Amino acid sequence: MVDVYRSSSASADETATSCLEAFGHLVEELGPTRIAATIMEPVQGEGGFVVPPASFVQEVSRYCRARHILLIADEIQTGFYRTGRRFGIEHFDVTPDLMTVAKSLADGLPLGAVIGRSDLMDAVPPGGLGSTYGGNPVACAAALKVIELLEREDYGARARAIGARVLERFRSWQAAYALIGDVRGLGAMVAMELVTDRHTKAPAAEATSALIAQALRSGLVLVKAGAYKNVVRFLGPLSITDDELESGLKILERALATVSADNGSKTAKVTGSAVSP
């Protein structure tokens, strides 16, 4: 995981270099000829919406290609405009050998797919791939309609607009509450990481659970993530209305104010809550 926030390096480029070196050591230890593929999420989902430096993704791609290791982009969460572009890997100017997609593909109906280079896809002989529920006609019809709507209604632009709004709000809270150590995201994938101390970056897992519980009491369902269970992710539908988004943000802000007060982590910059009743 290329986590610039928790890296001991001085910059994103240094973090990318050190992580690439660690990756290379692991590959060489195992033996490049024994590795079929490297699977990478363009933005880590359950890892807490960690966005890697573009240089890291590009160097991994070059490294794998030089050693005949396939690069697979896991677009289960990042695919279909969640990051503001059709696929998350597009942000890094990298073309993977294969991509896995699902979730948004059929708007909740059970459907997944693999997209890849024609030589790889054609290498499997007839009957070489099978699935108990493969080729479900209803799910496939739904996927075709979803793709049509996403492109026709320009959901990429909508994702970017949603992300910009959430990112701005999260950063304003970061300036007001010491409980928020980091804010990050790409497109409509935005997250904030909670810490007990900004200097030590000690994870505030208990406060995160308290925040989620407090928001739930007001009708807002949140999902936490991250290696330390201290990251709150925004993962709303791209079809969310501006009013729905604002309502959710207000509930989250009230919950944050309550939990921050309970933890004594409101900074001196804040003299009162800016949350509307």
C-alpha positions in Angstrom: 0.0 0.0 0.0 1.5 3.3 -1.1 0.2 5.5 1.7 1.9 8.9 1.4 0.2 10.1 4.6 1.7 7.3 6.7 5.0 7.2 4.9 8.2 8.1 6.7 9.6 9.5 3.4 9.7 13.2 2.8 7.7 13.4 -0.4 5.3 11.4 -2.5 8.0 10.6 -5.0 10.3 9.3 -2.3 7.4 7.2 -1.0 6.8 5.8 -4.5 10.5 5.0 -4.9 10.7 3.1 -1.5 7.5 1.2 -2.2 8.7 0.3 -5.7 11.9 -1.0 -4.2 10.0 -3.1 -1.7 7.8 -4.5 -4.5 10.9 -5.3 -6.6 12.6 -7.1 -3.7 9.5 -9.2 -3.2 9.3 -10.2 -6.9 12.9 -11.1 -7.1 12.7 -13.1 -3.9 9.8 -15.1 -5.3 11.2 -15.2 -8.8 9.7 -13.3 -11.7 9.0 -16.4 -13.7 6.8 -17.7 -10.9 4.5 -14.7 -10.9 1.7 -14.7 -13.4 0.2 -11.3 -12.6 0.2 -8.2 -10.3 -3.2 -7.0 -9.2 -3.6 -3.4 -8.3 -6.5 -1.2 -7.3 -6.1 2.3 -8.9 -7.5 3.6 -5.6 -7.5 1.3 -2.6 -11.1 0.7 -1.5 -11.2 -1.2 1.7 -7.7 0.1 2.3 -9.2 3.6 3.0 -9.3 5.3 -0.4 -5.5 5.6 -0.6 -4.5 7.2 -3.9 -1.0 6.2 -5.1 1.4 8.6 -6.7 1.1 8.3 -10.5 4.9 7.7 -10.7 4.4 4.5 -8.6 1.7 3.1 -10.9 3.7 3.9 -14.0 6.9 2.3 -12.7 5.0 -0.9 -11.6 3.6 -1.1 -15.1 7.0 -0.8 -16.7 8.6 -3.2 -14.2 5.9 -5.9 -14.8 6.1 -5.5 -18.6 9.9 -5.9 -18.6 9.5 -9.2 -16.8 6.4 -10.5 -18.7 4.2 -10.2 -15.6 0.6 -9.2 -16.4 -0.8 -6.1 -14.8 -4.4 -6.4 -13.7 -6.3 -3.3 -12.7 -9.0 -4.1 -10.1 -11.8 -1.7 -11.1 -14.5 -3.3 -8.9 -14.9 -0.1 -6.9 -13.2 2.5 -9.1 -14.8 1.6 -12.4 -17.6 3.3 -14.3 -16.8 6.9 -13.4 -16.5 6.6 -9.6 -13.2 8.5 -9.9 -14.5 10.9 -12.5 -13.2 8.9 -15.4 -14.6 5.7 -16.9 -11.9 3.6 -15.2 -9.6 4.7 -12.3 -6.5 3.5 -14.0 -6.9 6.2 -16.7 -5.8 8.8 -14.2 -2.3 7.3 -14.2 -1.6 7.1 -18.0 -1.2 3.3 -17.7 -2.9 0.6 -19.9 -3.3 -2.6 -17.9 -3.3 -6.0 -19.5 -6.6 -7.0 -17.9 -9.3 -5.2 -15.9 -11.9 -6.7 -13.6 -15.2 -4.9 -13.2 -18.5 -5.4 -11.3 -20.7 -3.6 -8.9 -21.6 -0.4 -10.8 -21.6 -2.4 -14.0 -25.2 -3.6 -13.6 -26.4 -1.2 -10.9 -26.7 -3.9 -8.2 -27.6 -6.8 -10.3 -25.1 -9.7 -10.0 -22.7 -9.3 -12.9 -18.9 -9.1 -13.2 -16.6 -9.0 -16.3 -13.0 -9.2 -17.3 -11.7 -6.8 -20.0 -8.3 -7.4 -21.6 -6.0 -7.5 -24.5 -7.4 -9.6 -27.3 -4.4 -11.9 -27.4 -5.0 -12.8 -23.8 -8.7 -13.1 -24.0 -8.5 -15.2 -27.2 -5.8 -17.5 -25.7 -8.5 -19.4 -23.7 -9.9 -22.2 -25.8 -13.7 -22.6 -26.2 -15.1 -24.0 -23.0 -12.0 -23.0 -21.1 -14.0 -20.5 -19.0 -17.2 -21.3 -17.2 -19.5 -19.9 -14.5 -22.6 -21.2 -12.9 -24.5 -17.9 -13.4 -22.5 -16.6 -16.4 -24.3 -14.7 -19.1 -27.4 -13.9 -17.1 -29.5 -12.1 -19.8 -31.3 -9.8 -17.3 -28.1 -8.7 -15.7 -26.4 -8.2 -19.1 -29.4 -6.1 -20.3 -29.1 -4.0 -17.1 -25.4 -3.4 -17.7 -26.0 -2.2 -21.3 -28.5 0.3 -20.1 -26.3 1.4 -17.2 -23.4 2.0 -19.6 -25.7 3.9 -21.9 -27.0 6.2 -19.1 -23.5 6.8 -17.6 -22.2 8.0 -20.9 -25.3 9.9 -22.1 -25.8 11.8 -18.8 -22.0 12.5 -18.4 -21.7 10.9 -15.0 -17.9 11.5 -15.2 -18.5 15.2 -14.8 -21.1 14.5 -12.1 -18.6 12.4 -10.2 -16.0 15.2 -10.4 -18.5 17.8 -9.2 -19.6 15.6 -6.2 -16.0 14.9 -5.3 -15.0 18.5 -5.4 -17.9 19.4 -3.1 -17.2 16.7 -0.6 -13.4 17.3 -0.7 -13.9 21.0 0.0 -16.2 20.2 3.0 -13.9 17.6 4.4 -10.9 19.9 4.2 -12.9 22.7 6.0 -13.6 20.2 8.8 -9.9 19.2 8.8 -9.0 22.8 9.5 -11.6 22.9 12.4 -11.2 19.5 14.1 -7.8 18.0 15.1 -9.5 14.6 15.0 -9.1 14.6 11.2 -5.6 13.8 10.3 -5.8 13.4 6.5 -8.3 14.1 3.7 -7.8 12.5 0.3 -9.6 11.2 -2.7 -10.0 11.0 -6.5 -13.3 12.0 -8.1 -16.3 10.9 -6.0 -14.1 8.6 -3.9 -13.3 10.9 -0.9 -12.2 9.9 2.6 -11.0 11.3 5.9 -8.7 9.6 8.3 -9.2 10.1 12.0 -6.3 10.2 14.5 -5.9 10.9 18.2 -2.9 13.0 17.6 -1.8 14.7 14.3 1.9 14.5 15.2 2.0 10.8 16.0 -0.9 10.0 13.6 -2.1 7.4 16.1 -5.3 5.9 14.6 -8.6 7.0 16.3 -10.5 3.7 15.7 -12.8 4.2 18.7 -13.7 7.7 17.7 -14.3 6.5 14.1 -16.8 3.9 15.4 -18.4 6.6 17.6 -18.8 8.9 14.6 -20.4 6.2 12.5 -22.8 5.3 15.4 -23.7 9.0 16.0 -24.4 9.5 12.3 -26.5 6.4 12.1 -28.7 7.7 14.9 -29.5 10.6 12.6 -30.2 8.4 9.6 -26.9 8.5 7.8 -25.2 5.1 7.0 -21.4 5.4 6.8 -18.7 2.8 6.0 -15.3 2.8 7.7 -12.2 1.3 6.2 -8.5 1.4 6.3 -5.8 -0.9 7.9 -6.6 0.7 11.3 -10.4 1.0 10.9 -10.1 4.7 11.3 -11.1 6.0 7.8 -14.6 7.3 6.9 -15.4 7.0 3.2 -17.8 8.9 1.1 -19.3 6.3 -1.3 -22.6 7.8 -2.3 -24.3 7.0 -5.6 -23.4 9.2 -8.5 -27.1 9.8 -9.0 -27.4 11.5 -5.6 -29.1 14.9 -5.7 -27.5 18.1 -4.4 -30.1 18.3 -1.7 -29.5 14.7 -0.6 -25.7 15.3 -0.6 -26.1 18.4 1.5 -28.4 16.6 3.9 -25.9 13.8 4.4 -23.0 16.3 4.9 -24.9 18.2 7.5 -25.6 15.0 9.5 -21.9 14.0 9.2 -20.8 17.4 10.4 -23.1 17.4 13.4 -21.8 13.9 14.3 -18.2 15.0 13.9 -18.8 18.0 16.1 -20.3 15.8 18.8 -17.5 13.2 18.7 -14.8 15.8 18.6 -16.2 17.5 21.6 -16.4 14.2 23.5 -12.8 13.5 22.6 -11.6 17.1 23.3 -10.1 17.4 19.8 -11.7 20.5 18.6 -8.9 22.9 17.6 -8.6 26.5 18.8 -9.6 27.7 15.4 -13.2 26.8 16.0 -15.3 29.0 18.3 -18.7 27.3 17.5 -20.4 24.9 15.3 -21.1 26.0 11.8 -23.7 23.3 11.3 -27.2 24.4 10.4 -29.9 22.9 12.7 
